[in-house]
């Protein structure tokens, strides 16, 4: 993080889904945008994990 005109905010978000925890991290000049991007990163991890488990179950 920095201070001044070009300061950025960092957000770390944890999403819990189906008993698992997924962490998203983002940095942006607008802290609300950083939170949104971190949330999307964590949510996308949860979706990919769910899809991988669904494919693995279907393969058996």
Secondary structure per residue as TSV (DSSP state, phi and psi in degrees):
chain	resnum	aa	ss	phi	psi
A	1	X	-	360.0	155.5
A	2	X	-	-136.7	172.8
A	3	X	-	-122.5	162.9
A	4	X	S	102.4	-163.4
A	5	X	T	-61.9	-32.2
A	6	X	T	-106.9	30.4
A	7	X	-	-68.1	149.9
A	8	X	-	-126.0	155.9
A	9	X	E	-112.7	141.8
A	10	X	E	-110.3	139.4
A	11	X	E	-125.6	137.9
A	12	X	E	-123.8	122.2
A	13	X	E	-124.7	137.1
A	14	X	E	-114.7	129.9
A	15	X	E	-113.4	131.9
A	16	X	E	-105.3	129.3
A	17	X	E	-147.9	127.3
A	18	X	T	52.5	39.8
A	19	X	T	81.0	3.5
A	20	X	E	-115.2	157.1
A	21	X	E	-118.7	137.0
A	22	X	E	-129.4	133.6
A	23	X	E	-110.6	131.8
A	24	X	E	-120.0	140.3
A	25	X	E	-130.0	137.7
A	26	X	E	-150.7	156.4
A	27	X	E	-134.1	136.4
A	28	X	E	-159.2	157.1
A	29	X	S	-64.8	-31.2
A	30	X	S	-99.3	114.6
A	31	X	H	-62.2	-32.6
A	32	X	H	-66.9	-35.1
A	33	X	H	-67.3	-39.2
A	34	X	H	-61.5	-42.5
A	35	X	H	-63.5	-45.1
A	36	X	H	-61.6	-42.9
A	37	X	H	-68.2	-38.2
A	38	X	H	-66.3	-40.9
A	39	X	H	-62.4	-43.5
A	40	X	H	-64.6	-38.5
A	41	X	H	-62.8	-45.8
A	42	X	H	-66.4	-41.7
A	43	X	H	-64.5	-40.9
A	44	X	H	-63.2	-37.5
A	45	X	H	-62.3	-42.0
A	46	X	H	-63.0	-42.4
A	47	X	H	-64.5	-45.7
A	48	X	H	-62.0	-39.9
A	49	X	H	-63.1	-44.4
A	50	X	H	-62.0	-44.4
A	51	X	H	-63.5	-40.8
A	52	X	H	-63.8	-41.1
A	53	X	H	-67.9	-37.7
A	54	X	H	-65.1	-42.4
A	55	X	H	-65.4	-42.7
A	56	X	H	-62.4	-40.7
A	57	X	H	-67.2	-40.3
A	58	X	H	-68.0	-25.1
A	59	X	H	-78.1	-18.7
A	60	X	-	-81.2	360.0
